[in-house]
Amino acid sequence: MRIALAVDGDVPAEENDYIRALLAAGLRREEIVVLRPGDTIRGAFDGVVIGGGDDVDPGRYGREILEGANVEVDHGRDSVDFPVFEGAWESDVPILGICRGLQVINVARGGTLVQDLPLERPSEVAHQRPKRENESDHTVRVEPGTRLGQIAGAREIEVNSRHHQAIDHPAAGLVVSATAPDGVIEAIESPDGRWLVAVQWHPENLTNDEVSRNLFREFVAEARRRKASK
């Protein structure tokens, strides 16, 4: 089995929180293919994880960078994330998006983004907090009847928060499965039976959280199930 993990260039390739979470969920290290900005994508994958990072080029959703927005585009990540997502979508393999990964998925399917939450949608909810292991920053409301709702087993969960962008208009064909108290979209998924879940928070940092562990476990289990059924 081959699972693609798309990460930033400054994320260690052999030991990072994404890899630790995937190993804890049952993968072997040799099953994880780390993709960095600008890498050539070789071969097919049985599952794809798109991790966090800098911002998607607004040109990909038909906009220019807003004046005063704190936008840092990563063209190298775009050159990897979008094609690896499209390949996974076309192959109908499980896809897990995390933070930037959620934004990539939404844009790839035709949605748009809020370029800078403090500028465009100021709120009392702190969405851009420092990285802290096993610390939550706010709650999110999980929609019942969704895949995320089944994974979470609760209507409300605690999450961490490390983002200044968010979904503006969700892509057609995707459903919102969680929202922050201020209405910011915190999770999307596919309702058509394919395994696609994307969250705005960082479950890989919440090693003590059962919902976060379940999210990775369900992703890995589905990848193995689909691999075995081929």
C-alpha positions, 0 to 999 in steps of 0.5 A: 500500500502507498499513502501520499503525505503532502507537507511543507519543505521545512517538515522533517521527512522521516519524523513528524506529527503526520507520520506519527499519527499515521503510524499510530493508526496502523500504517508502516513507515514504508507505506508512507510516501512524503511529497514536498513542494515541487516534487515529481509525483510518481505512481498511484496511491491508495490514499492521500493526506494533504497537510497544513502549510502556506496559502493557495494561490488566489488565482486558482479560485479567480481572485487577486491577493487582497490589499492588506491581506497576510497572504503567503502563496506556496507555488511549490505546494500548489504544484504537488497538492492539486495534482495529487488530489486530482489523481486521488479524486479520479481514482476514488481513493480515501482523501484526508485534508488538514488545514491547508489541505481542506482549502486545497480540496475546496478550491480544487472542486471549485470553491473559494477562500477567505484570504485573511480572516482578521481582515475580512471576517474579524471575530472573537474566536481566535483562529490563528493560535501558536502550535501547542501539543494536545491543547485545544483552542475552541469548540466546533459543532459537528453536523449529525449524520455526516461521516465526521459526525460518525467518527466524532460520536459527538455534536461538539468537539474541542479543536486546536486552531492555526489558520488565517484563511478559511472556506468562503464558498464551499465547492458544489458537491461537498458538504459542511460537516463542522463549523466554529462558533463564529460560523467559520467552516471547520470541516467538509466532506463528500456525501456521495460515498467516497471517503473524503474528510477535510478539517481546518484544525490539526488533529496530528497534534492532538495525540491524546484526543480520541476523535483525532485518533479515530480520524486517522484510524478510519482513513487508514482502515478505509485505504486498506479495505479499498486496497484489498477489494481491488 
